Amino acid sequence: MELSRPAGPAHPADPRLPAVVRQLRAAGCVFAEDEALLLVDAVEGGTGGVEPASGDLDALVARRVAGEPLEYILGWVEFHGRRVLVESGVFVPRRRTELLVDLALRHIRDPSRVIVVDLCCGSGAVASAILARLPTAWVHAADLQPEAVRCARHNLTGLGGRVHAGDLYTALPTDLRGRVDVLIANAPYVPSDALGLMPPEAREHEPRLALDGGTDGLDVLRRVIADAPDWLAPEAILIMEAADRQTGALLEAAARVGLTARVARSEPLDAVAVVASR
């Protein structure tokens, strides 16, 4: 997992830290010192209004040593400068996905009139990041997994976003057809035979539904592209995360439905996206 490092040691003198660091390091945690600080913060109430984690420090460390993702243990992940709730069994937002937020924000000119849709929203991290920056935007998010829908509603309801349950466009209100200004899809794009190569934290704890993109990883994204013209407003854009090797196929798929597409990259985020427009 991609650890968001804390700004500084919250408990630099805590006598438990050295032992926790040793346990985490022995378990293969690359950022053992940072993780130890976050776990101590978690049991003591943390910072930024985060509720204390469930269980004492020994229990939390044991979960981490056993391989459970740190984000599930903490109950949150830092994404685009804010903390987002993430529950066990829900896809953990990656830092590279912040590129989708940045691309969307660059495109939006009038936040009070824009309609944004976040498909395959997972925890709702992308949608919540956009709403945090543009609180007057009309933002909808959708996911097929019930646990993700529940998590996204927790993250979005207080910001004014709406979350829908269902498979891609079938989840959306029909009155959005032809009116979406920014359509974002962080759909699963890992080829099925590559799932076994993913870190154990991902393949053993995150839902396969959020990872497996079929034979070449593009089964879901092709469906997103195929129906996108029916939902996009004039001058709207579709933003999709993908692997670099998949961009050629996505550009071709976009062209087949009359969309003009380009590839966007971020070296700092090690991220790739395909942006298509009408």
MIDOSE-1310 file (N, C-alpha, C; in nm, 2 decimals, decimal comma, always signed):
residues 278
mels	+0,08/-0,12/+0,00/+0,00/+0,00/+0,00/+0,09/+0,13/+0,00; +0,03/+0,24/-0,04/+0,10/+0,36/-0,05/+0,08/+0,44/+0,08; +0,18/+0,44/+0,16/+0,16/+0,51/+0,29/+0,18/+0,66/+0,28; +0,08/+0,73/+0,33/+0,09/+0,87/+0,34/+0,16/+0,91/+0,47
rpag	+0,28/+0,96/+0,46/+0,36/+0,98/+0,58/+0,31/+1,09/+0,66; +0,32/+1,08/+0,80/+0,27/+1,19/+0,88/+0,36/+1,31/+0,88; +0,30/+1,42/+0,91/+0,38/+1,55/+0,90/+0,50/+1,55/+1,00; +0,48/+1,48/+1,11/+0,59/+1,48/+1,21/+0,55/+1,38/+1,32
pahp	+0,64/+1,35/+1,41/+0,61/+1,25/+1,51/+0,52/+1,31/+1,62; +0,40/+1,24/+1,63/+0,30/+1,29/+1,72/+0,34/+1,26/+1,87; +0,41/+1,14/+1,88/+0,45/+1,10/+2,01/+0,59/+1,05/+2,01; +0,68/+1,14/+1,99/+0,83/+1,11/+1,98/+0,89/+1,04/+2,10
adpr	+0,83/+1,06/+2,22/+0,89/+1,01/+2,34/+0,81/+0,89/+2,39; +0,71/+0,84/+2,32/+0,63/+0,73/+2,36/+0,72/+0,61/+2,38; +0,73/+0,55/+2,50/+0,82/+0,44/+2,52/+0,79/+0,31/+2,45; +0,67/+0,30/+2,39/+0,63/+0,18/+2,32/+0,68/+0,18/+2,17
lpav	+0,72/+0,30/+2,12/+0,76/+0,31/+1,98/+0,87/+0,22/+1,94; +0,98/+0,21/+2,01/+1,09/+0,12/+1,96/+1,05/-0,02/+1,94; +0,97/-0,08/+2,04/+0,93/-0,21/+2,02/+0,84/-0,23/+1,90; +0,75/-0,14/+1,88/+0,65/-0,14/+1,77/+0,73/-0,14/+1,64
vrql	+0,83/-0,05/+1,63/+0,91/-0,04/+1,51/+0,98/-0,17/+1,48; +1,04/-0,23/+1,58/+1,11/-0,36/+1,56/+1,01/-0,46/+1,51; +0,89/-0,47/+1,56/+0,80/-0,57/+1,52/+0,76/-0,55/+1,37; +0,73/-0,42/+1,34/+0,69/-0,39/+1,20/+0,81/-0,41/+1,10
raag	+0,92/-0,38/+1,14/+1,04/-0,40/+1,06/+1,06/-0,54/+1,03; +1,05/-0,62/+1,13/+1,07/-0,77/+1,12/+0,96/-0,83/+1,03; +0,85/-0,77/+1,02/+0,74/-0,82/+0,94/+0,75/-0,77/+0,79; +0,85/-0,69/+0,77/+0,88/-0,64/+0,63/+0,82/-0,51/+0,60
cvfa	+0,77/-0,43/+0,69/+0,71/-0,30/+0,67/+0,82/-0,20/+0,63; +0,82/-0,15/+0,51/+0,92/-0,06/+0,47/+0,93/+0,07/+0,55; +0,81/+0,12/+0,58/+0,81/+0,25/+0,65/+0,77/+0,22/+0,80; +0,85/+0,14/+0,86/+0,81/+0,09/+1,00/+0,80/+0,20/+1,10
edea	+0,89/+0,30/+1,09/+0,89/+0,41/+1,19/+0,76/+0,50/+1,17; +0,73/+0,53/+1,04/+0,61/+0,61/+1,02/+0,48/+0,53/+1,06; +0,48/+0,40/+1,03/+0,36/+0,32/+1,06/+0,34/+0,31/+1,21; +0,45/+0,30/+1,28/+0,44/+0,29/+1,43/+0,38/+0,42/+1,49
lllv	+0,42/+0,53/+1,44/+0,37/+0,66/+1,49/+0,22/+0,67/+1,46; +0,18/+0,62/+1,34/+0,04/+0,63/+1,31/-0,05/+0,53/+1,39; +0,01/+0,42/+1,43/-0,06/+0,32/+1,51/-0,08/+0,37/+1,65; +0,03/+0,44/+1,70/+0,02/+0,50/+1,84/-0,08/+0,61/+1,84
dave	-0,08/+0,69/+1,73/-0,18/+0,80/+1,72/-0,32/+0,74/+1,72; -0,34/+0,62/+1,65/-0,47/+0,57/+1,63/-0,53/+0,53/+1,77; -0,45/+0,46/+1,86/-0,51/+0,42/+1,98/-0,53/+0,53/+2,08; -0,46/+0,65/+2,06/-0,47/+0,76/+2,15/-0,57/+0,87/+2,10
ggtg	-0,64/+0,84/+1,99/-0,74/+0,93/+1,94/-0,69/+1,00/+1,81; -0,56/+0,99/+1,78/-0,52/+1,05/+1,66/-0,52/+1,20/+1,65; -0,51/+1,25/+1,53/-0,52/+1,39/+1,50/-0,62/+1,41/+1,39; -0,66/+1,54/+1,37/-0,75/+1,57/+1,26/-0,89/+1,52/+1,29
gvep	-0,93/+1,49/+1,41/-1,07/+1,45/+1,44/-1,09/+1,31/+1,42; -0,99/+1,22/+1,39/-1,01/+1,08/+1,37/-1,04/+1,01/+1,50; -1,14/+0,92/+1,50/-1,18/+0,85/+1,62/-1,07/+0,75/+1,65; -1,05/+0,72/+1,78/-0,95/+0,61/+1,82/-0,99/+0,48/+1,75
asgd	-0,88/+0,41/+1,71/-0,90/+0,28/+1,65/-0,96/+0,18/+1,75; -1,02/+0,07/+1,69/-1,08/-0,03/+1,78/-0,97/-0,13/+1,82; -0,94/-0,14/+1,95/-0,84/-0,23/+2,00/-0,72/-0,15/+2,06; -0,64/-0,22/+2,14/-0,53/-0,16/+2,20/-0,41/-0,17/+2,10
ldal	-0,30/-0,11/+2,14/-0,18/-0,10/+2,05/-0,13/-0,24/+2,01; -0,12/-0,33/+2,11/-0,07/-0,46/+2,07/-0,16/-0,53/+1,97; -0,29/-0,51/+1,98/-0,39/-0,58/+1,89/-0,37/-0,52/+1,75; -0,35/-0,38/+1,74/-0,34/-0,32/+1,61/-0,21/-0,36/+1,55
varr	-0,10/-0,37/+1,62/+0,03/-0,41/+1,57/+0,02/-0,56/+1,52; -0,05/-0,64/+1,60/-0,06/-0,78/+1,55/-0,13/-0,79/+1,42; -0,24/-0,71/+1,40/-0,31/-0,71/+1,27/-0,21/-0,67/+1,16; -0,13/-0,57/+1,19/-0,04/-0,52/+1,08/+0,07/-0,62/+1,05
vage	+0,12/-0,68/+1,15/+0,22/-0,79/+1,14/+0,17/-0,90/+1,06; +0,04/-0,93/+1,08/-0,03/-1,04/+1,00/-0,05/-1,01/+0,86; -0,03/-0,88/+0,82/-0,04/-0,85/+0,68/-0,16/-0,76/+0,64; -0,25/-0,73/+0,74/-0,36/-0,65/+0,71/-0,32/-0,51/+0,67
pley	-0,38/-0,45/+0,57/-0,35/-0,32/+0,52/-0,36/-0,21/+0,63; -0,26/-0,13/+0,64/-0,25/-0,03/+0,75/-0,38/+0,06/+0,74; -0,43/+0,09/+0,62/-0,54/+0,18/+0,61/-0,67/+0,12/+0,67; -0,68/-0,01/+0,66/-0,80/-0,08/+0,73/-0,79/-0,07/+0,88
ilgw	-0,67/-0,08/+0,93/-0,65/-0,08/+1,08/-0,67/+0,06/+1,13; -0,62/+0,17/+1,06/-0,64/+0,31/+1,10/-0,79/+0,35/+1,07; -0,85/+0,30/+0,97/-0,98/+0,34/+0,93/-0,99/+0,46/+0,84; -0,87/+0,50/+0,79/-0,87/+0,62/+0,70/-0,74/+0,61/+0,61
vefh	-0,75/+0,69/+0,50/-0,63/+0,70/+0,42/-0,62/+0,85/+0,38; -0,50/+0,90/+0,36/-0,49/+1,04/+0,32/-0,49/+1,04/+0,17; -0,58/+1,13/+0,12/-0,60/+1,14/-0,03/-0,62/+1,28/-0,07; -0,54/+1,33/-0,15/-0,55/+1,47/-0,21/-0,56/+1,57/-0,09
grrv	-0,48/+1,55/+0,01/-0,47/+1,64/+0,12/-0,57/+1,63/+0,23; -0,65/+1,53/+0,23/-0,75/+1,51/+0,33/-0,77/+1,37/+0,37; -0,82/+1,34/+0,49/-0,84/+1,20/+0,53/-0,98/+1,15/+0,49; -0,98/+1,03/+0,43/-1,10/+0,97/+0,38/-1,12/+0,84/+0,45
lves	-1,24/+0,82/+0,50/-1,28/+0,69/+0,57/-1,26/+0,58/+0,47; -1,20/+0,47/+0,51/-1,19/+0,35/+0,43/-1,21/+0,23/+0,52; -1,31/+0,15/+0,49/-1,35/+0,03/+0,57/-1,29/-0,10/+0,51; -1,27/-0,19/+0,60/-1,22/-0,32/+0,56/-1,31/-0,38/+0,44
gvfv	-1,24/-0,43/+0,34/-1,32/-0,49/+0,23/-1,35/-0,39/+0,12; -1,31/-0,26/+0,14/-1,33/-0,16/+0,04/-1,20/-0,13/-0,03; -1,19/-0,10/-0,16/-1,07/-0,07/-0,23/-1,00/+0,05/-0,16; -0,87/+0,04/-0,14/-0,80/+0,15/-0,07/-0,75/+0,25/-0,18
prrr	-0,79/+0,38/-0,17/-0,74/+0,47/-0,27/-0,59/+0,48/-0,27; -0,54/+0,49/-0,40/-0,40/+0,51/-0,41/-0,36/+0,65/-0,44; -0,24/+0,69/-0,41/-0,20/+0,83/-0,43/-0,20/+0,86/-0,58; -0,17/+0,77/-0,67/-0,17/+0,80/-0,81/-0,31/+0,84/-0,86
tell	-0,41/+0,80/-0,80/-0,55/+0,84/-0,84/-0,57/+0,99/-0,82; -0,49/+1,05/-0,74/-0,51/+1,20/-0,73/-0,50/+1,27/-0,86; -0,43/+1,21/-0,96/-0,42/+1,27/-1,10/-0,56/+1,29/-1,15; -0,65/+1,19/-1,13/-0,79/+1,21/-1,18/-0,86/+1,33/-1,12
vdla	-0,83/+1,36/-1,00/-0,89/+1,48/-0,93/-0,83/+1,60/-1,00; -0,70/+1,60/-1,01/-0,63/+1,72/-1,07/-0,68/+1,75/-1,21; -0,70/+1,65/-1,29/-0,75/+1,67/-1,43/-0,89/+1,72/-1,43; -0,97/+1,67/-1,34/-1,11/+1,72/-1,33/-1,11/+1,87/-1,29
lrhi	-1,03/+1,90/-1,19/-1,04/+2,04/-1,14/-0,99/+2,14/-1,25; -0,89/+2,10/-1,33/-0,84/+2,18/-1,44/-0,95/+2,21/-1,54; -1,04/+2,11/-1,56/-1,14/+2,12/-1,67/-1,26/+2,21/-1,62; -1,29/+2,21/-1,50/-1,41/+2,28/-1,45/-1,39/+2,43/-1,44
rdps	-1,48/+2,50/-1,51/-1,48/+2,65/-1,52/-1,58/+2,71/-1,42; -1,70/+2,65/-1,42/-1,80/+2,71/-1,33/-1,85/+2,60/-1,24; -1,80/+2,60/-1,12/-1,83/+2,49/-1,02/-1,98/+2,48/-0,99; -2,05/+2,60/-0,99/-2,19/+2,60/-0,95/-2,28/+2,53/-1,05
rviv	-2,23/+2,51/-1,17/-2,31/+2,45/-1,28/-2,26/+2,32/-1,32; -2,15/+2,28/-1,28/-2,09/+2,15/-1,33/-2,15/+2,03/-1,26; -2,17/+1,92/-1,34/-2,21/+1,79/-1,30/-2,10/+1,70/-1,31; -2,06/+1,63/-1,20/-1,95/+1,54/-1,20/-2,00/+1,40/-1,16
vdlc	-1,95/+1,30/-1,23/-1,99/+1,16/-1,19/-1,86/+1,08/-1,17; -1,86/+1,01/-1,06/-1,75/+0,92/-1,02/-1,79/+0,78/-1,03; -1,76/+0,71/-1,14/-1,80/+0,57/-1,15/-1,70/+0,48/-1,08; -1,74/+0,36/-1,04/-1,65/+0,27/-0,96/-1,59/+0,35/-0,85
cgsg	-1,67/+0,42/-0,77/-1,62/+0,52/-0,68/-1,55/+0,46/-0,56; -1,57/+0,33/-0,52/-1,51/+0,28/-0,40/-1,54/+0,35/-0,28; -1,45/+0,40/-0,21/-1,47/+0,48/-0,09/-1,53/+0,62/-0,11; -1,53/+0,66/-0,24/-1,57/+0,80/-0,27/-1,46/+0,90/-0,26
avas	-1,34/+0,85/-0,26/-1,22/+0,94/-0,24/-1,22/+1,05/-0,35; -1,23/+1,01/-0,47/-1,22/+1,11/-0,58/-1,33/+1,21/-0,57; -1,45/+1,17/-0,56/-1,57/+1,26/-0,55/-1,56/+1,35/-0,43; -1,51/+1,30/-0,31/-1,50/+1,38/-0,19/-1,39/+1,48/-0,21
aila	-1,28/+1,45/-0,28/-1,18/+1,55/-0,30/-1,22/+1,66/-0,39; -1,30/+1,63/-0,49/-1,36/+1,74/-0,57/-1,45/+1,83/-0,50; -1,54/+1,77/-0,42/-1,63/+1,85/-0,34/-1,56/+1,93/-0,23; -1,46/+1,88/-0,18/-1,38/+1,96/-0,08/-1,32/+2,08/-0,14
rlpt	-1,29/+2,08/-0,27/-1,23/+2,19/-0,34/-1,34/+2,28/-0,40; -1,45/+2,21/-0,45/-1,56/+2,28/-0,52/-1,69/+2,25/-0,45; -1,72/+2,30/-0,34/-1,84/+2,26/-0,26/-1,97/+2,29/-0,33; -1,98/+2,37/-0,44/-2,10/+2,40/-0,51/-2,12/+2,31/-0,63
awvh	-2,03/+2,22/-0,65/-2,04/+2,13/-0,77/-2,15/+2,03/-0,74; -2,21/+1,98/-0,85/-2,31/+1,87/-0,84/-2,24/+1,74/-0,86; -2,21/+1,66/-0,76/-2,13/+1,54/-0,77/-2,21/+1,42/-0,73; -2,20/+1,32/-0,82/-2,26/+1,19/-0,80/-2,15/+1,08/-0,81
aadl	-2,17/+0,98/-0,73/-2,08/+0,87/-0,72/-2,16/+0,74/-0,73; -2,10/+0,63/-0,79/-2,17/+0,51/-0,80/-2,07/+0,39/-0,79; -2,12/+0,28/-0,73/-2,04/+0,16/-0,72/-2,13/+0,04/-0,70; -2,08/-0,07/-0,75/-2,16/-0,20/-0,74/-2,15/-0,27/-0,61
qpea	-2,05/-0,25/-0,54/-2,02/-0,32/-0,41/-2,09/-0,25/-0,29; -2,18/-0,32/-0,22/-2,26/-0,26/-0,11/-2,17/-0,19/-0,01; -2,05/-0,26/+0,03/-1,96/-0,20/+0,13/-1,91/-0,07/+0,08; -1,87/-0,06/-0,05/-1,82/+0,06/-0,10/-1,92/+0,17/-0,10
vrca	-2,05/+0,14/-0,14/-2,15/+0,24/-0,14/-2,17/+0,29/+0,00; -2,17/+0,21/+0,10/-2,19/+0,25/+0,24/-2,08/+0,35/+0,28; -1,95/+0,31/+0,25/-1,84/+0,39/+0,28/-1,84/+0,52/+0,21; -1,87/+0,52/+0,08/-1,88/+0,64/+0,01/-1,99/+0,74/+0,06
rhnl	-2,10/+0,68/+0,10/-2,20/+0,77/+0,16/-2,15/+0,84/+0,29; -2,08/+0,77/+0,36/-2,02/+0,83/+0,49/-1,93/+0,95/+0,45; -1,85/+0,93/+0,34/-1,75/+1,03/+0,30/-1,82/+1,15/+0,23; -1,93/+1,12/+0,16/-1,99/+1,23/+0,07/-2,11/+1,30/+0,12
tglg	-2,19/+1,23/+0,21/-2,31/+1,29/+0,25/-2,30/+1,43/+0,31; -2,20/+1,44/+0,40/-2,18/+1,57/+0,47/-2,13/+1,68/+0,37; -2,08/+1,64/+0,26/-2,03/+1,73/+0,16/-2,13/+1,77/+0,05; -2,24/+1,70/+0,06/-2,35/+1,73/-0,04/-2,35/+1,64/-0,16
grvh	-2,26/+1,54/-0,17/-2,26/+1,45/-0,28/-2,37/+1,34/-0,27; -2,40/+1,28/-0,38/-2,50/+1,17/-0,38/-2,44/+1,04/-0,43; -2,47/+0,93/-0,36/-2,41/+0,81/-0,39/-2,52/+0,71/-0,43; -2,49/+0,63/-0,54/-2,59/+0,54/-0,60/-2,53/+0,40/-0,61
agdl	-2,61/+0,30/-0,59/-2,57/+0,16/-0,59/-2,61/+0,10/-0,73; -2,52/+0,04/-0,79/-2,55/-0,03/-0,92/-2,43/-0,04/-1,01; -2,45/-0,11/-1,12/-2,35/-0,14/-1,22/-2,33/-0,02/-1,32; -2,22/+0,05/-1,30/-2,19/+0,16/-1,39/-2,31/+0,26/-1,41
ytal	-2,35/+0,28/-1,54/-2,45/+0,38/-1,57/-2,59/+0,34/-1,52; -2,61/+0,22/-1,50/-2,75/+0,18/-1,46/-2,77/+0,23/-1,32; -2,67/+0,27/-1,24/-2,69/+0,32/-1,11/-2,73/+0,46/-1,11; -2,71/+0,53/-1,22/-2,73/+0,68/-1,22/-2,87/+0,72/-1,25
ptdl	-2,91/+0,83/-1,19/-3,05/+0,89/-1,23/-3,05/+0,91/-1,38; -3,16/+0,88/-1,44/-3,17/+0,89/-1,58/-3,17/+1,04/-1,63; -3,20/+1,13/-1,54/-3,20/+1,27/-1,58/-3,06/+1,33/-1,60; -2,96/+1,25/-1,57/-2,82/+1,29/-1,59/-2,77/+1,26/-1,73
rgrv	-2,85/+1,18/-1,80/-2,81/+1,14/-1,94/-2,79/+1,26/-2,03; -2,68/+1,28/-2,09/-2,65/+1,39/-2,18/-2,61/+1,52/-2,10; -2,59/+1,51/-1,97/-2,57/+1,63/-1,89/-2,44/+1,63/-1,81; -2,37/+1,52/-1,81/-2,25/+1,50/-1,73/-2,13/+1,58/-1,79
dvli	-2,07/+1,67/-1,71/-1,96/+1,75/-1,76/-1,83/+1,69/-1,74; -1,81/+1,62/-1,63/-1,69/+1,54/-1,60/-1,73/+1,40/-1,55; -1,69/+1,31/-1,63/-1,71/+1,17/-1,60/-1,58/+1,10/-1,56; -1,57/+1,05/-1,44/-1,44/+0,99/-1,39/-1,46/+0,84/-1,37
anap	-1,37/+0,76/-1,41/-1,38/+0,62/-1,39/-1,25/+0,56/-1,34; -1,24/+0,52/-1,21/-1,13/+0,45/-1,16/-1,17/+0,30/-1,15; -1,19/+0,25/-1,27/-1,24/+0,11/-1,27/-1,13/+0,01/-1,25; -1,16/-0,11/-1,22/-1,05/-0,21/-1,21/-0,98/-0,23/-1,35
yvps	-0,85/-0,24/-1,34/-0,78/-0,25/-1,47/-0,66/-0,35/-1,46; -0,65/-0,43/-1,36/-0,55/-0,53/-1,35/-0,59/-0,65/-1,43; -0,51/-0,70/-1,52/-0,54/-0,83/-1,59/-0,56/-0,94/-1,49; -0,65/-1,03/-1,52/-0,68/-1,14/-1,43/-0,56/-1,22/-1,39
dalg	-0,47/-1,25/-1,49/-0,36/-1,34/-1,46/-0,25/-1,26/-1,39; -0,26/-1,13/-1,37/-0,16/-1,05/-1,30/-0,20/-1,03/-1,15; -0,32/-1,07/-1,11/-0,36/-1,05/-0,97/-0,27/-1,12/-0,88; -0,21/-1,23/-0,91/-0,12/-1,30/-0,83/+0,01/-1,24/-0,80
lmpp	+0,04/-1,14/-0,89/+0,16/-1,06/-0,88/+0,15/-0,94/-0,79; +0,03/-0,91/-0,75/+0,01/-0,79/-0,66/+0,06/-0,82/-0,52; +0,09/-0,71/-0,44/+0,13/-0,73/-0,31/+0,02/-0,81/-0,23; +0,06/-0,89/-0,13/-0,04/-0,97/-0,06/-0,14/-0,89/+0,01
eare	-0,11/-0,77/+0,05/-0,21/-0,68/+0,12/-0,32/-0,66/+0,03; -0,30/-0,64/-0,10/-0,41/-0,61/-0,20/-0,48/-0,74/-0,23; -0,41/-0,84/-0,28/-0,48/-0,96/-0,33/-0,55/-1,04/-0,22; -0,50/-1,02/-0,10/-0,57/-1,10/+0,01/-0,67/-1,03/+0,09
hepr	-0,68/-0,90/+0,08/-0,77/-0,82/+0,16/-0,86/-0,73/+0,08; -0,82/-0,68/-0,03/-0,91/-0,59/-0,11/-1,00/-0,68/-0,20; -1,12/-0,63/-0,23/-1,22/-0,71/-0,31/-1,17/-0,73/-0,45; -1,18/-0,85/-0,50/-1,14/-0,88/-0,63/-1,22/-0,80/-0,73
lald	-1,34/-0,77/-0,70/-1,43/-0,69/-0,79/-1,37/-0,56/-0,82; -1,29/-0,50/-0,73/-1,23/-0,37/-0,75/-1,09/-0,38/-0,82; -1,04/-0,50/-0,84/-0,91/-0,51/-0,90/-0,91/-0,58/-1,03; -0,99/-0,68/-1,05/-0,99/-0,77/-1,17/-1,05/-0,70/-1,29
ggtd	-0,97/-0,67/-1,39/-1,03/-0,61/-1,51/-1,05/-0,70/-1,63; -1,04/-0,83/-1,60/-1,05/-0,93/-1,71/-0,92/-0,96/-1,78; -0,93/-1,03/-1,89/-0,81/-1,08/-1,96/-0,70/-0,98/-1,98; -0,73/-0,87/-2,04/-0,63/-0,76/-2,06/-0,65/-0,65/-1,96
gldv	-0,74/-0,66/-1,87/-0,76/-0,55/-1,77/-0,86/-0,44/-1,81; -0,91/-0,45/-1,93/-0,99/-0,34/-1,99/-1,14/-0,37/-2,00; -1,19/-0,49/-1,95/-1,33/-0,52/-1,96/-1,42/-0,41/-1,92; -1,40/-0,36/-1,80/-1,49/-0,26/-1,74/-1,47/-0,12/-1,81
lrrv	-1,35/-0,09/-1,84/-1,32/+0,04/-1,90/-1,38/+0,05/-2,04; -1,38/-0,06/-2,11/-1,44/-0,06/-2,25/-1,59/-0,04/-2,24; -1,66/-0,09/-2,13/-1,80/-0,06/-2,11/-1,82/+0,08/-2,08; -1,73/+0,14/-2,00/-1,74/+0,28/-1,96/-1,74/+0,37/-2,09
iada	-1,64/+0,34/-2,17/-1,63/+0,41/-2,30/-1,74/+0,40/-2,39; -1,79/+0,27/-2,41/-1,90/+0,24/-2,50/-2,02/+0,33/-2,48; -2,06/+0,35/-2,35/-2,18/+0,42/-2,32/-2,16/+0,56/-2,29; -2,04/+0,61/-2,28/-2,01/+0,74/-2,23/-2,07/+0,85/-2,32
pdwl	-2,07/+0,84/-2,46/-2,13/+0,94/-2,54/-2,28/+0,97/-2,50; -2,35/+0,87/-2,45/-2,49/+0,90/-2,42/-2,51/+0,98/-2,29; -2,40/+0,99/-2,21/-2,41/+1,06/-2,08/-2,34/+1,19/-2,08; -2,24/+1,21/-2,17/-2,16/+1,33/-2,17/-2,23/+1,45/-2,23
apea	-2,22/+1,56/-2,16/-2,27/+1,69/-2,22/-2,17/+1,74/-2,32; -2,21/+1,84/-2,41/-2,12/+1,90/-2,50/-2,00/+1,95/-2,43; -1,88/+1,93/-2,48/-1,75/+1,98/-2,42/-1,72/+1,91/-2,29; -1,78/+1,80/-2,26/-1,75/+1,72/-2,14/-1,63/+1,64/-2,16
ilim	-1,57/+1,59/-2,05/-1,46/+1,50/-2,06/-1,48/+1,37/-1,98; -1,42/+1,26/-2,03/-1,42/+1,14/-1,96/-1,27/+1,11/-1,91; -1,25/+1,08/-1,79/-1,11/+1,06/-1,73/-1,11/+0,92/-1,67; -1,01/+0,85/-1,72/-0,99/+0,71/-1,68/-0,85/+0,68/-1,64
eaad	-0,83/+0,62/-1,52/-0,70/+0,57/-1,48/-0,67/+0,44/-1,55; -0,55/+0,42/-1,59/-0,51/+0,29/-1,65/-0,36/+0,27/-1,64; -0,31/+0,16/-1,68/-0,17/+0,13/-1,69/-0,11/+0,19/-1,82; +0,01/+0,22/-1,82/+0,07/+0,28/-1,94/+0,05/+0,19/-2,06
rqtg	+0,07/+0,06/-2,05/+0,06/-0,03/-2,16/-0,08/-0,04/-2,21; -0,18/+0,01/-2,14/-0,32/-0,01/-2,19/-0,37/+0,12/-2,26; -0,29/+0,22/-2,26/-0,34/+0,35/-2,32/-0,38/+0,34/-2,47; -0,30/+0,26/-2,54/-0,32/+0,25/-2,69/-0,46/+0,19/-2,71
alle	-0,49/+0,08/-2,64/-0,62/+0,02/-2,66/-0,74/+0,11/-2,62; -0,72/+0,19/-2,51/-0,82/+0,28/-2,47/-0,84/+0,40/-2,57; -0,73/+0,45/-2,63/-0,74/+0,55/-2,73/-0,82/+0,50/-2,85; -0,80/+0,37/-2,89/-0,87/+0,32/-3,00/-1,02/+0,30/-2,97
aaar	-1,05/+0,25/-2,84/-1,19/+0,23/-2,80/-1,26/+0,37/-2,80; -1,20/+0,47/-2,76/-1,26/+0,60/-2,76/-1,29/+0,65/-2,90; -1,19/+0,63/-2,99/-1,21/+0,68/-3,12/-1,33/+0,60/-3,19; -1,35/+0,48/-3,16/-1,46/+0,40/-3,22/-1,60/+0,46/-3,18
vglt	-1,61/+0,53/-3,07/-1,74/+0,58/-3,03/-1,74/+0,73/-3,06; -1,65/+0,78/-3,13/-1,65/+0,92/-3,17/-1,59/+1,02/-3,07; -1,51/+0,97/-2,98/-1,44/+1,06/-2,88/-1,30/+1,08/-2,92; -1,25/+1,20/-2,89/-1,11/+1,23/-2,91/-1,04/+1,22/-2,78
arva	-0,93/+1,14/-2,78/-0,87/+1,10/-2,65/-0,72/+1,13/-2,65; -0,67/+1,16/-2,54/-0,52/+1,18/-2,52/-0,48/+1,11/-2,39; -0,35/+1,10/-2,37/-0,29/+1,04/-2,25/-0,23/+1,15/-2,16; -0,26/+1,14/-2,04/-0,21/+1,24/-1,94/-0,12/+1,16/-1,84
rsep	-0,01/+1,22/-1,80/+0,08/+1,15/-1,71/+0,12/+1,24/-1,60; +0,16/+1,19/-1,48/+0,22/+1,26/-1,37/+0,33/+1,18/-1,32; +0,45/+1,23/-1,34/+0,57/+1,16/-1,29/+0,58/+1,16/-1,14; +0,54/+1,27/-1,07/+0,55/+1,27/-0,92/+0,45/+1,16/-0,86
ldav	+0,34/+1,14/-0,93/+0,24/+1,05/-0,88/+0,26/+0,91/-0,94; +0,35/+0,90/-1,04/+0,36/+0,77/-1,11/+0,23/+0,73/-1,17; +0,16/+0,82/-1,23/+0,02/+0,80/-1,27/+0,00/+0,82/-1,42; -0,10/+0,74/-1,47/-0,14/+0,76/-1,61/-0,29/+0,76/-1,62
avva	-0,34/+0,85/-1,71/-0,48/+0,85/-1,73/-0,51/+0,88/-1,88; -0,62/+0,84/-1,92/-0,67/+0,87/-2,06/-0,79/+0,96/-2,04; -0,78/+1,07/-2,12/-0,88/+1,18/-2,11/-0,95/+1,18/-2,25; -1,08/+1,16/-2,25/-1,15/+1,16/-2,38/-1,26/+1,27/-2,38
sr	-1,28/+1,33/-2,49/-1,38/+1,44/-2,50/-1,46/+1,42/-2,62; -1,58/+1,49/-2,63/-1,67/+1,48/-2,74/-1,62/+1,57/-2,85
